[in-house]
Amino acid sequence: MTNSTANSSGVGPFETRFQTGAAAVAALSALVALVFFWTGYQNVELVGTEMTLLSGSAGGMFAALVATVALVMALYMEPGFDH
């Protein structure tokens, strides 16, 4: 490791409001993904429509994608103009 990377003063994860908000969105979206997967598996009616295994999987995968992107943003985004 070079001297410049060993002594860099980068911002760690979850130190800014943006990173904390992105982590909250990731957690909430992960819970929504679990709800979609579970209701699709159980064939339960959710918000007026019956969830099948296919529609539950599609909604769950989309919510899991949003959760993954938000978590990556929370971990790796650099601070903006405020720093």
C-alpha positions in Angstrom: 0.0 0.0 0.0 1.4 3.4 -0.9 1.8 6.2 1.5 -1.0 8.3 -0.1 -3.6 5.6 0.2 -2.6 4.6 3.7 -3.0 8.1 5.1 -6.0 9.2 3.1 -8.7 11.0 5.1 -11.7 9.5 3.4 -15.2 9.5 4.9 -16.2 6.2 6.4 -19.6 4.6 5.9 -22.7 6.1 7.5 -21.0 9.4 8.5 -23.1 11.8 6.4 -26.9 12.3 6.3 -27.0 11.0 2.8 -25.3 7.7 3.7 -27.6 7.2 6.7 -30.7 7.9 4.6 -29.5 5.5 1.9 -28.9 2.8 4.5 -32.5 3.4 5.8 -33.8 3.1 2.3 -31.9 -0.1 1.8 -33.2 -1.6 5.0 -36.8 -0.6 4.2 -36.5 -1.9 0.7 -35.1 -5.2 1.9 -38.1 -5.6 4.2 -40.5 -4.8 1.3 -38.7 -7.5 -0.8 -39.2 -10.1 1.9 -42.9 -9.1 2.1 -43.2 -9.5 -1.7 -41.5 -12.9 -1.7 -43.5 -14.2 1.3 -46.9 -13.0 0.0 -46.1 -14.4 -3.5 -45.2 -17.8 -2.0 -48.3 -17.9 0.1 -50.6 -16.6 -2.7 -52.0 -13.9 -0.3 -54.0 -11.0 -1.5 -51.9 -7.8 -1.1 -53.5 -4.3 -1.7 -56.4 -5.7 -3.6 -54.6 -8.0 -6.0 -53.8 -11.7 -5.5 -50.0 -12.3 -5.4 -48.9 -15.3 -7.4 -45.4 -16.8 -7.1 -44.4 -15.1 -10.4 -45.6 -11.6 -9.4 -44.2 -12.0 -5.9 -40.9 -13.0 -7.3 -40.8 -10.1 -9.7 -41.7 -7.5 -7.1 -39.3 -9.0 -4.6 -36.4 -9.0 -7.1 -37.1 -5.4 -8.0 -37.2 -4.4 -4.3 -34.0 -6.4 -3.6 -32.3 -4.5 -6.5 -33.3 -1.2 -5.0 -32.0 -2.4 -1.6 -28.7 -3.5 -3.1 -28.1 -0.2 -5.0 -29.0 1.9 -1.9 -26.7 -0.1 0.3 -23.8 0.3 -2.2 -24.6 4.0 -2.3 -24.5 4.2 1.5 -21.2 2.4 1.7 -19.2 4.0 -1.2 -20.7 7.4 -2.0 -18.3 10.3 -1.5 -19.6 13.4 0.2 -20.8 16.2 -2.2 -20.1 19.9 -2.2 -20.8 20.3 1.6 -17.4 18.8 2.5 
